[in-house]
Amino acid sequence: MRFTHISIQNFKPYEDAELDLRDGVTVIHGVNGSGKSSLLEACFFALYGSKALAGTLDDVVTAGADDAEISLEFVHDGGQYRIDRRIRISGDRATTAKCVLEGPDGSVEGARDVRRHVGSLLRMDAEAFVNCAYVQQGEVNKLINATPTQRQDMIDDLLQLGKLEQYRERAGNARLGVEDVLTSKRSVLEDIESQITAKEDEDLHARLNALESELADVDEKIENYEAQRDKAKQARDAAQSTLDEHAEKRERLAEVESAIDDLKSKVAADESERDKLTTRIRELGDDIDDLDRTIEDAVEEMDLADANVDAIASRREALDDREAAIRDELSEARTRAQGLSAQAERLEERADELEARAAEKREAADADEQTAEKAASELESVRETRADIESSLETIEVSFADAPVELGDAAALLDERRGDRSAVRERLAETETELKNARERLAEAEELRDAGKCPECGQPVDGSPHVDAISEHEDAIASLEAERDTLESDLEALESAVEKAEALVDAESRADSHADRLELADERIADHEETVETRREAAETKRNEAEALETEAAEKREAATTQAERAAEVRETVETLEADLDALDARREQLRRVESLLDERSDAVDARERLREKRETLADVNRERREHLKERQNRRDELRETVDEAAVEQAKSSKEKAETYLQRVESEVLPDLREQRDDLQSQIGGVNADLERLDELRERRAGLAERVDALESLHDEVSTLESTYGDLRAELRQRNVEVLERMLNETFDLVYGNDAYSRIRLDGEYGLTVFQKDGTALEPEQLSGGERALFNLSLRCAIYRLLAEGIDGAAPLPPLILDEPTVFLDTGHVSRLVDLVEDMQNRGVKQILIVSHDDELVGAADDLVRVEKNPTTNRSTVERTDAPTLENALADD
């Protein structure tokens, strides 16, 4: 990314200013308080809005103005972008009236959306921008003064490692969520298990059989009472008939005869019905015999002691115990299989990780080898540079061959030449003053002469005027003019001599600088020679480590194969146990069939008994009918003769007994029995409902068991994912630390070539330690102010390089921005800063923006921007000026 143009109106001290920003090193200079930093703050504010401000939007708008406008144009990843912001004062506060980002993909509007889009483009928010690319004024020591934890958070955020921690926390929250659900489901499953156990302990089938048997007894009693009630009704009716006959006498005779015919017909019909019942009873007997044989076969097949409820219940209990044992064994086998599979997977993953690390070691070894080769190449380049410096230094020494002084004495010569020039200037000024006075005196004398007065005393003179004084004045003027010309010629010669002396002083200063650079080149040559040797040794060490990692990976993969084979064996056991469960279900089905057969036989026996009772009832009824028929016949005979009073009394007695019996049966016995039957039917319904509930609970238990197994598997997966994110973050951080430590040492060696220090160590938590040549460890805070500033700049540039190289061909980073980086630096350290800037530029940083009034940084600029503030209006302006060039410097020599 590179800034190309900034335009601002009413932004802080600027009323109306715009500036094209070019590639290379741009130095923004001017006196303190002129508004240099505000120009960079405008760029930062254009990108991130209020997040880029230490204060509020009110601080942005120039005092006395109603609004401010900022427009920033930049290129990024081959695309052209422009951000326009307008801040308006409304009432007592400032608000964003306009915020638009124009880019290759269209427009984005709104301060929040623009800031989010810029963060996505640059892969950093405002805080990350400051920590990476923008060294703000007064914060040059921000990273070095931060605690290791703060520094870790800053760098992790820049390297996008914070997202891995977010992912790990999300995985941890998911794991806790799964644990909560798993605990809940286990609790529900245990509750259902207890409900099933309670239902099974109630022995619902036995209870149902008992209730159905009791219901059958009650039904039988009701049928018997209803039959007896019918008999009682018949007896009552018969008695009433006798009484009616006694009352009606002859009128009933016809009816009696008709009744006799009817009774004969009923007897015949009932006899026919009895024959049918006898046939059905015989058929039921055959069915019962068939069921007995079937039950006997089923009992023999099931190996039951007897075909009864107790034997079946005992067998079912044994099957339940066997099922529980198999399920326990099955659960253990499944868990073991899953554990072995997980171990195999983890071993495979560990093998993959080790192989990946081995590959990384080999890549690192190749990188070290490449670094060594690069260092060797740079070594040759530095040697060539050193030769160039020596050549330039020799050229300067040659320039002193014809000089009036030796190299090192140019300053004294300059002072002498300047002193001579000052003396001539003073004498010239005095001569010009004397010449002016002489000319004025000559003019006055000539005027007096023309007026007839004495040029000396001014008194009137008769006759010829005296001209001697005028001649003297003319001679004096001529002499002064000659002297003036001589002095002017001398001054011109001295001006030339001063300029030559100044050129000699400048050349002498460059010679000192070349001497320093020559010393630095010697140090860099030594460093590169050491780098070549150490990097090649490091490459060999890493290749050996890669071989060790590959060996360990092979061992892990072999162990993974072993665990996978063991898991397969356990899964075969699981399949066998599942087959045993299927066999148990088949045995239960056989038990249910025996129970069904027994129920069917019981129903058949009950039906046969009811038919027998019905047949007996019909026999009793027919016997009674025959007796009644005989009685009717006798009564008919009696009616034909006379009425038998004894028979009438007997009929009355029979009617009374029958009515008494009917009253008791219909009002007491039958309602009680029917109520008892209804209660039994209700209980049977409740038991059936409990049986249905038991089946539902068993189905629900099976579903919950599957759900618990799935949740346990998910919990293991989420736990693995959580640890993976943590391990990945730690590994990536360690890799970044190693690369950052290397880059930091390269940069620090460049900008601080001091024999007192050997290297810098950056530990895994981003703690910093500086080692002296004698091995003594120092905290960065123990360095001097200038050393700390250079140390921090080295760290910032190393982070910038790490991010730039880590992007690996993607869109470049923002410009490197240094706002007053020389605050804590002395002259020598400023030279090292210049070297750092040149090194970053050589490493491909397209645009470096520096705010400084330091002459050495100004001299190293590719582009100069001067900021001035009008003391009357208190408004700042910007102006591009020509940067000093090597050709200009050589011309001065």
Sequence and secondary structure as in RCSB ss.txt:
>XXXX:A:sequence
MRFTHISIQNFKPYEDAELDLRDGVTVIHGVNGSGKSSLLEACFFALYGSKALAGTLDDVVTAGADDAEISLEFV
HDGGQYRIDRRIRISGDRATTAKCVLEGPDGSVEGARDVRRHVGSLLRMDAEAFVNCAYVQQGEVNKLINATPTQ
RQDMIDDLLQLGKLEQYRERAGNARLGVEDVLTSKRSVLEDIESQITAKEDEDLHARLNALESELADVDEKIENY
EAQRDKAKQARDAAQSTLDEHAEKRERLAEVESAIDDLKSKVAADESERDKLTTRIRELGDDIDDLDRTIEDAVE
EMDLADANVDAIASRREALDDREAAIRDELSEARTRAQGLSAQAERLEERADELEARAAEKREAADADEQTAEKA
ASELESVRETRADIESSLETIEVSFADAPVELGDAAALLDERRGDRSAVRERLAETETELKNARERLAEAEELRD
AGKCPECGQPVDGSPHVDAISEHEDAIASLEAERDTLESDLEALESAVEKAEALVDAESRADSHADRLELADERI
ADHEETVETRREAAETKRNEAEALETEAAEKREAATTQAERAAEVRETVETLEADLDALDARREQLRRVESLLDE
RSDAVDARERLREKRETLADVNRERREHLKERQNRRDELRETVDEAAVEQAKSSKEKAETYLQRVESEVLPDLRE
QRDDLQSQIGGVNADLERLDELRERRAGLAERVDALESLHDEVSTLESTYGDLRAELRQRNVEVLERMLNETFDL
VYGNDAYSRIRLDGEYGLTVFQKDGTALEPEQLSGGERALFNLSLRCAIYRLLAEGIDGAAPLPPLILDEPTVFL
DTGHVSRLVDLVEDMQNRGVKQILIVSHDDELVGAADDLVRVEKNPTTNRSTVERTDAPTLENALADD
>XXXX:A:secstr
 EEEEEEEEEETTEEEEEEE  SEEEEEE STTSSHHHHHHHHHHHHHGGGG SS GGGTB TT SEEEEEEEEE
ETTEEEEEEEEEEEETTEEEEEEEEEEETTEEEESHHHHHHHHHHHHT  HHHHHHHTEE TT TTHHHHS HHH
HHHHHHHHTTTHHHHHHHHHHHHHHHHHHHHHHHHHHHHHHHHHHHHHHHHT HHHHHHHHHHHHHHHHHHHHHH
HHHHHHHHHHHHHHHHHHHHHHHTHHHHHHHHHHHHHHHHHHHHHHHHHHHHHHHHHHHHHHHHHHHHHHHHHHH
HHT S SSHHHHHHHHHHHHHHHHHHHHHHHHHHHHHHHHHHHHHHHHHHHHHHHHHHHHHHHHHHHHHHHHHHH
HHHHHHHHHHHHHHHHHHHHHHHHTTTSSS TT HHHHHHHHHHHHHHHHHHHHHHHHHHHHHHHHHHHHHHHHH
HTB TTT  B  SS   HHHHHHHHHHHHHHHHHHHHHHHHHHHHHHHHHHHHHHHHHHHHHHHHHHHHHHHHHH
HHHHHHHHHHHHHHHHHHHHHHHHHHHHHHHHHHHHHHHHHHHHHHHHHHHHHHHHHHHHHHHHHHHHHHHHHHH
HHHHHHHHHHHHHHHHHHHHHHHHHHHHHHHHHHHHHHHHH   HHHHHHHHHHHHHHHHHHHHIIIIIHHHHHH
HHHHHHHHHHHHHHHHHHHHHHHHHHHHHHHHHHHHHHHHHHHHHHHHHHHHHHHHHHHHHHHHHHHHHHHHHHH
H   TTEEEEEE TT  EEEEETTS EE GGGS HHHHHHHHHHHHHHHHHHHHHHHTTSS    EEEESTTTT 
 HHHHHHHHHHHHHHHHTT  EEEEE   HHHHHT SEEEEEEE TTT  EEEEEE    HHHHHHH 
